[in-house]
Amino acid sequence: MATLIPSGSKTKAVIRKQGFPTKCKTFTKRSDALVWAKKTESEMERGLYIDNTKAKFVTLETLLDQYYQYCQSKQLKALKFIKAHSRIIKRHLGQLKLVEVNSYQLACYRDKRLETVSAATVKIELGIATRTIKLAVTEWGYRLNETPSIELPKVNNARHRRLVRDEMSIILKAISNKRSQGVD
């Protein structure tokens, strides 16, 4: 059972449950504190509780820096590439706390970036952002209710090129020279 502590005009709800960190939250109404405490305790008992306190205080910018350090320790060859794209992501989404980064935020970022850069660039940037978030959740101890997922833009780098002026004659000349010299 949670403890409700009156504090002036506010009420502080404190939950101490074995196997879980102590949770406390302050409310202006006692009834709100009671509802929150019951809901949180119920989630703990049913195994649905996710403590995302740590994720409420870290920004995506900090995690991108940590991801860069992680890639450095793995001695990846694409470090300059990761750093350059991370800088762009930080400019747009870096101020967001990890719990605020959701699929909607990433979709807005994707759509905005597609106005100015190619789909391939956006796909790379979203890949770095999602890998960072996934690593934060799986290995760095951050907890999220839901890991954001997003549809990546389709990349079509196919080229349609036709020969210009003298290219056909140069090709034919090169082919005929090989045959006359006995080279196959």
N, C-alpha and C positions, 0 to 999 in steps of 0.2 A: 504494500500500500504506500502511496506517495505521501509525503509530508507537505502540508500547505502552511507556509509561514507568512503572516501578515507583515507588511513592511510599509508603514504609512498608508497611503491610499492604494497601494498595490499589493499583490499576493504573489509570493514566490513558491513554485512547485518544485520539490526536490524528490527525485526517484533514486533509491539505492536498491539495486537488485544484484544478487550474486551472479557473477559471470559477465556483468556489464559494467561499463564505466558509469560513475555518478552523473546523472543528468539533472539539470535545473534550468528553469525558465521563469521569467517574471511576467505577470499579466496585470492589466488594469482591473479586470473583473475576476472575482474569486471563481465564478462559474466557468470561465474560460480556462483557468488553471486546472480545475477539476477535470474538465473534458480532455484537455491535453494529457494530463497525467494518466487517466484511464486508457486513452487510446495508445499511448506510448507503452504502458505496462502490458496491454493486450498484445501489441506487436512483439514485445520481448518474449512473452510466453508462447506465442505461436511460431516464433522463429522468423518473423518477418521484419524485425527491427534492423535498420541499417544506420549505424552511427556515422553520419557524414559531417560531423563537427570539423574535422581536419580539412575537409574539402571546402568549407565555408570561408576559410581564411587564406587559402593559397590562390594566387592569380594564375591565369594561363601563361602569362609572361614568365613567371618564375618556373613553371613546369617546362616551358620550352627551353629555358636556359639549362635546366636539369637534364632534359632530353639531349641537348647538345653535349653536355659533359658525359652522359652515358654513351653516346655515339663515339666520343673521343676515346673513352676507355676501351671500347670495342675496336678501335683503330679503323673505323670505316673510311673509305676513300672519298666519300661525298660530303665531307665536313663543311667545306666552303659553300657548297650547294645548300646544305641544311641550314647553315647560319644565315645565308642570304634570304631564303624563303621564310625562315622563322622571323626575321626582322619585319617582313611584310605582314605576317600573321599578327605579330605583336602590335603593329600599328593599328590594326583593325579590331582585334579581339583580345589583346593582351591585358586590358584592364578588368576583364570579367573574372569573377571568382569561378573556381572549377564547378561548383554546384549550379552556376548560372549558364554554363555552356551546355546547350541542348541542341537537338536536331534543328529546331527553328532558327537559332542563332547561326548555325553553320550553313543552313540553306540560304539565309539572307546574305551571308558573306559570299557564298558561291555565286549567287545571282548578281551581286554588285560587282564582283571581280570579273565575271564573264563579260561585262560591258566594256572593259578596258584591256583585258588580256585573253590569250587563247585558252581553250578548254584544257589543253595539256598542262599549262601552268597552274590553272586552278586545281586540277586533279592532283598535281604534285603537292601543292600547299595543303589541300584537305587531307592528303595522305599523311603528311607530317603532323598535322593537328590531331588526327584521329589516332595515329600511333602513339603520340605523346599522352593522350588521355587514356588509352588502353594500358600503356605501361604504368601510368600513375595508379590505375585501379588494380592491376594484377601484381605489380611488384613493389610499388612505393607506399602501399598502405592507405591510399585514399579510397573512400567508399562513396559510391553514388547509387541513388535509387535506380537509375537507368543510364546505361552508357549510350551517348548519342550515336546515331547512325544516320548516314546521309547517302543519297544517290549521287554518285560521281558523274560529272559531265562526260558525254561521249566524245572521244577523241578521233578525229578523222584527218589524218595527215597524208592521205593519198594525193598523189600528184598526177596531173594530166598534162603531159608535155609533148609538144610536137617538134619535129626537127625544124631548125631555122636555116635559111639560105644554103650555105655551102656545106652543112654538116653531112648530108647524104653523100655528096661526092667525096668527102674526106673519108667516110666510112668505107665506101666502095673501093677507094684507092688503097686503103689499108688492107682490105681483104684481098684484093688482087695482088698486092705486093707479097703477102704471105704465101699465096699459092705459087707464085712464080719462083719463090726462093725455096720451095719444098718444105715450108713450115706448115704443120697442120694445127 
